[in-house]
Amino acid sequence: HFKTWKNEHFEFHGQCDIVMVSSKNFANGLGLDIHLRTKVVRFWSYIKVAAIRIGNDVLEVEGTADQLYNLKYWINNEPMGELTDLEGFPTSINNNKDTYTIDLDSMYPGQKIQIKTFKEFVGVKIIGATECSFGDSIGISGDFGTGNTYARDGFSELNDFSVLGNEWQVLPSDGRLFHEMSPPQFPEKCLLPENPQGERKRRLGEVTVTEEQAEAACAGLKDEFSRKG
């Protein structure tokens, strides 16, 4: 599931790296990018990894089924490195080790970005976004002012979400935020799920939660932009 800036839900069930939000003007030109890595499991997909760049700092968070030690993140490509801030914005992990919070309050009062994990699943939400902070943003989340989902040209509106997903697949020009590459990568297009007749069959055992459990977990992430892909 994804959401536009106007909180409208849509679904793109494909596997690739996707530009959720990109803002060149964020924080007086430091810039911000949020990339999502989705994974197909039979008929659906989910967000496996999220990476957020502010300025020169990148936080990457991956879901994990390890119940004993469920932290899995990289800060500037360093696994489990010291995590205090992203380009000066305080960054913390809650006691349950399933929510990462980037506090934007010093520049944008009341605003923050949260990454939440549940087993292999990752969700990202932006809280309190305004025209001042995200007004110039582009990506699969759409146009901040209208909520319309546009192509990269900025004016062609795309309402076929398979087309939209491929349009916002990460390109080399979008920068590399993830510490390692994972197929498919452009120019290879996003991998779409098998059809119900069983083409490109995959074992459900690839993840440890069912689609119903995933939906229940996602329901706890209110007003987020992206949940199970």
Secondary structure, DSSP 8 states (H G I E B T S, - for coil): -EE-TT--EE----BSEEEEEEESSHHHHT-EEEEEEEEEETTEEEEEEEEEEETTEEEEEE----SS----EEETTEET---SEETTEEEEE-TTS-EEEEE-TTTSTT-EEEEEEETTEEEEEEES--HHHHTT-BSTT--TTT---B-TTSS-B---HHHHHHHTB--GGG---SSS--S--TTS--B----TT-TT---GGGSSS-HHHHHHHHHTSTT-SBS--
